[in-house]
Structures are given as structure tokens and as C-alpha cells.
Amino acid sequence: MLAEFALTPSIFDESAHSDQEEWREQLRELGSTMFPRTAAWPVMISNLYEGSWENEALTLMKSIKDQKARLLCSDILTNIAKTMVLRPACGEWPGDDPTAWAEEALASHDDFPMDRIIACKASYESLRSKSRSIRCIDEVQDSGFWKDVESSWSQTMKINDQILSLRKLCVHSGFVGLITPHIYGGGDDETDFAIELIKSSFDRPKAYGPVEIEIHTEGPKDPTSCDYEARLNNVVNGIAIAFRRVLNPGQMVRLIVWPKLLDRYLIAGVHTELLDGTRVRSPRWGVSMQHVARKSDERVTKPPTQWSLFTSKQLSDEFDRYCKSGVAGYVRSIEISSSRL
């Protein structure tokens, strides 16, 4: 499943690697496995120290004299820019000390866990006795290093397990859109899954900023019937009542009801600012979910379901269909806020 990696800037420091040929091979393995050409990318990369990590890594990359290594590092950093997640500063400014950057990553890991912290050999040797979370760049060529880092995975039919597998997106995204058809406000449906996703998205460390949440679901059948509006109101009101119970003051969820839905997706991303100052959504990640768990699924043993990350093309298409500004075709869109003072 989707993994978060922190790479210390020394990964891109030519002077930190004594065997240049071995370093180039490590870079090739790192780049090709994190960013495969023909599959979804199974990683997000920590932009440590409030975004200063990127500038430090780019500076080191530009100073590389070996042309092949510089090109490898440049390609990796270009792709990293498309999947970076901001990490708040935790300690003193690390400067150009590679071990201090590794310690910053470990401190950030304590705040919200990462899957891998990768350092150059010298930093790894310095810190390995202090933490098992630190990994060495040498390890990337071992198949075991990449365990559970994959674009498609078998997901258990338990709500808590499914929400946990989406936790990184809940914390790092500026907007989250859940698309699933069977949310009715309660009973044996997908309302409980939606509620737990909402709670996980709002339950983030304060330094990670706010999040916009959209829940997309399907309305009643037969939109052309004379009583459709009344039935639609009943469904919307039931969902609003269920959501309000878990919202705190100041929290809001947008509910979007479609005449028909066949998909189960999670679409998430960040906000970017255009040259004219307009703030827009930028999709970063998408998950296709064959099934989402219901409470009744936990009372019996059910086989796992298959989930997979979106490719870049699928992410663009589904974002435009559901979450882009100006989307049309839904039958109702309302904002649901907490009823508590």
C-alpha cells in the first residue's frame, strides 16, 4: 500500500558516497521502484522542516559533478515534487549536517509515523543504535526493503483496518473526497465507513493544517418520479443527522448526492496557488476500492477485498469527474456542520 518515505538530503550528496558506481545503482533502484513508469506510484515523500528539505536536496543535486548521477538525482527530485507532503519543523535547523537531518526525520516520525527513513551510510551508522526506524541507502537493492510498498493490495473487510490503511491520506491531504454509493445515514450501509474517514481526516496534528472533506453518494432511485424530491430530502436529512453527531464546532463536511454511482474511490490532494492568487485543488492520490467494510462484515469472516492506487491518468480523469471545481450532474450538494456550540 501507499508508503511515506523520508530521504535525508545526503542521499543526493556526492561526497557522502565513497563508491560512485554503487551509489548510481542505488539511485536507479530507488527511482525506478518509487516511481515506476507503467504503474501507480506507491510512495509519498516527506518534505522535512516545513519544506526546507526540498531546497537542501536540490542544492546538493546541482553540485554533483558526475553527470550520470546528477541526472538520476534530478529525475528522482522531479518526481518527488509531484508527491511531496509537508512535514512541520521539529528541532533546530539541521543546516548541512546529514545526521541532524536524520534526527529531524526521526523526530517527525515520532509525531506521525513514516514507513521508511533513508540516510547515507555515515548517518545510518551513527543513529542505528538509537532507532530501528533509520534505514541505509544500501538496503534499497534488497527485495525485503520494499515489503508492503505496492500499488495494489489485499484489504481486510474491517472498518478500522481500512481507515488505518488510508491514514496517510487523511493526515497529509488538503482535501479528501470519498465516492461510494450506499450511504443512507445508518443501518447496514456504508455510513459507518464514511464517518470513520471523516473522524480520521479531522483528527490530525494541529501543525498539519485544515482539510476539506467531500462525501459523494447515490440518491434514491427513479429521479423522474413525482415524489423524488421528498425521498431525496429524507436521505439527505438522515445522512446529515449521522454526520453532525461526529463533527466538532468549526468542522464542516460537504455532501454531494448523484443520481447514480457505480464507483468506490478516495480522491485526495493539496491546494496550490495560481499566478493570479487563485487557490485551486491539485489531485495527488486516488484509491480504487472494490468494497468498503460495513459493521455487519465484522460479525462474520469475509475474504479480503482488492484496493489499488490510481495511475496518473485515472487520477486526472476521476478528479475531473467528481472533485474539480465546476463539476455538474449531481442532484444535491449541501454543507453539513456541527450542531454543537
N, C-alpha and C positions, 0 to 999 in steps of 0.2 A: 504494500500500500504506500501511499504518499509519505515520504520521509523528509525531515528537515535536517540539513547539514550546515554546520558552521566550519568554514575553512579559515585558518589563520592566514593573514596576508603573506606570511613566509612561504606558503605554497607557491607563490609567484615570484619569489626572491631567488635569483640565480645563484647568489653567493651562499644560500642556505643548503645547497645540494652539491655534494662533492662529486658524485658520479653523474655527469651531464646526460649521458645516454640513458641511464636508468631513470633519471628524472623525466626525460621526454616520454619514455614508455609509461611512466606513472600518470603523466598528464593526459596521454592518449586514452588510457583506460578510464581515468576519471571523467574526461569529457564525453567519451562515447557511451558510457554506461549511465551517466546522469542525464544526458541529452541525446537519446537515440534518434536517428534520422527518420525511422519509419514507425515509431510508436509514441505513445504519450510519454511525457517526461515525468518520472516518478519522484522528483525531488523539488524542494524549495530551499533556498539558500539564505542564511541569516546575514542581514546587513547590520553588523555589530556596531555598538557605540553610537546609537542614534543616526546611523547612516554613514559614519566616518570610515567604516571598513572599506567601502567601495572605492573611495578616493585613494586610500592607502594601497589597496591591491592594484589599482590602475597605475599608480606612480611606480610601483615595483615592476610591473609588467613592461612599462615603457622603457625602463633602464636595462632590460635583458639584451645582452649582446648576441647571443646565439639566435639566429634568425628563425630557425625551426621551432625552438622553444618559445620564442616571443609570439609567433603566430598561433601556436597551440594555446598559450595563455590568453591571448587576445580573443580567440574564438570561445573559450570557456567563459570569459568575463562578459562577452556579448550575450551569451545565452543566460548567464546568471542574472543579468539585468532584467530579463523577462520573467523571472520567477523569484526575485528577492523579497524578503519580508523584513520589515524594520524591527530591530531589537533595541530597546532603550539602553542607555549607558548605565553600567552598574558600579564601576570603580573609577579610579583615576585614569586619566588619558594614557593609553599604552605607548604612545609615541612610536618609535621604530624598534621596540623590544618585542621580538616574536613570542617569547614566553609570557610577557604581560598580556599579549593579545589572546593567548590560550587561556590564561587565567580569567580574562574578561568573558570569554566564551563559557567557561565553567560557571562563573557567577551568574550569567544569564540563563544557563541551563538549570541552575538551582531555582530560578524564578519561574521558568516554564520550560519543561524538558525538551531537549533536542534528541535526534536519533544518532547523530554522529558528530563528533568534534575532531577535525582532522588537522594535525600540526606537522611541521617539519620534524625531522628525526631528533634534532637537538632539544627542541621544546618538549617533544614526547618523552625523551629520556629524563628530562628534568622534572616532569609532572606525573609520570606514570604511577609512581608510588603514592601519590596524593589522591588520585582519582582514576577509577576504571573507565570513566566516560571519555577520556582522551584517547585518540587513535592516531597511528602514524601513517603518513603518506605511503610508506612501504606496503601497507596492508591492502591497498586498493586492488592489487593484482591477485589477491586471494579470493576465491569464489565465496567463501564464508562471510567476507566483509559485506557483501551485498544481500545477505539474507533478509527477506521481508521487504526489500525495496523493489517494488514491482508496480506495473500499471494496471494489472488485473489481479483480483484476489478472491478467495472464497470467504464469504462473510457470514458469521453465525446469525441466526434468527432471534436475537435478543436485543431489545431496545438499547440497553446500556452499552453493550458491546458495539453496536452500530454507531451510536453517538460518539463513543470514545474514538472510533476509527476516523471520525470527521473532526475531531477536536482541534487539530492544527488550523483547519479552515475556519472554524468558529472563532478562534483567537486572533488570527492574523488578517482576516478579511475586513475590508471597509464596508462591504455589502455581501449579504448572503441571500440567495433565492432558492427556496425549496419548491419543487414542482412534483406533485403527486396527487392522484385523482380522488382518493377516498378519505377525505377529511370532512366529517359531518358534525363535529362538536362533541362526540362522545360515543360510547358503545364500542362494539368490536370493529373499530376502523383505524385510520392512521393518525388520528388526533393526538394520541399519546406520544408518538414519534415526533410530530411537529412541535409539541410542547417541550419535549426534552431538548430538541435542537434549539429552540428559542432560548431556553434557560442556559444552555451551554454557550451560546453566542454572546449573551449579555454578561455571563459570568466570566469575565476576563480581567487580568491585572489592569489596574487603572491606567498605567503608562501606555497601554496598547491602543488607547483611543476608542471612539464610539463605533457603532456598527448599525447599518440599516438592514432590516430583515423584511423580506417578502415571502409570503406563503401563497403559492398558487395551487388551486384545486378545482375540481369539477362541480358544476352546479347541477340542479335537478334535471331529469330527462324531459324531453319534449319542450324546448323553448318556445314553440309556436302556440302552445295551449293557452287558453284564456286565464287559467289560474297560475300561470308560471311565475309571475311577479310575487304572488303571495307565497308560493313554495320556495322561491329564491330567498325571500326575506326571512323565512323560517330557518333555512340552512345558515345564512349569514349571521343571523342573531345567535344561533346555537354555537357557532364557531367563536363569535366574539365573546360570548359569556365564558367559554372554556379558556380562551387566551387571556382574558382580563384577570383571571384568577392567579396567573403566574407572573404578571407584569408588575414591576415596581413603579413608583411615581417617576415620571420623566421618560419612561420606556414606551416605545410605540412599535407596532407591527402593522405592515400593510398586507391586507388580504385581497387577493385577486382571484376572481371566480371566472372560469372559462366554460363555454357551453359543452365542451368535450375535451378530455385529456386522456392520452394513452401512455404518457411518459412518466418516469420517476427519475428525476435529476436533482442534483445540487449544483448550483452555479454560484461561484464566489469570485471576488476580485477586490480591487482597490479603487480609490478615486485619484484622478490625475487632473492637473490644471492646464487648460489650453493657453495659447499665447494671449488671447483676449481676456483671460481671467476666469473663463467659464470652467466650472468643476464638473467633470463627467466620470461616469463609471468605466473602468477598464477591466474586462474579464481576465482572470488569471488561471482559474482552475474549474474543472467540472467533473462530476462523478455521475456515471450512469448506474442506476440501482435496479436490478431485476425486481426485487421485492424489498419493502421495508417492514420491520417487525411490528407486530401488534401484541398487546398484552396476552391475548389468548395463545399466541405462539409459544409463550414461555411455560405454558402448562403441559405441553407435550414436546417430545423430541422431534424436531423438524430438521431436515437436511439443510446445509448452508445454501445461501444464495450467492450469485456471482455479481460482483461490483467491478467497475473499471473506470479509469480516468479518461477524460476526453482527450482526443487528439486536438491539435491547434485548430484544424478546420471545423471539427464538431463543436468545439467551444465557441468559435465565432458564430456559427450558424444558430446554435441553440440560444446563445446570449441575445442575438438579434431577434429571435422569435419570441423570447419571454421577458427579458430584463432590460433591453435597451430603451432609452427614453423615446417616447412616441409610439411604443408598441400599441397595436389595436387588435380588436377581435374578442376581448373579454366582455362579460355581461355585467360585472360589478367590480368596483375597486373601492375599498374603504380603509381608513386608518383606525386601528384599534389601540386605545391607550388604557393605562391603568385607571381603575375607578377609585383607587385609594389615594388619600391626600398625603 
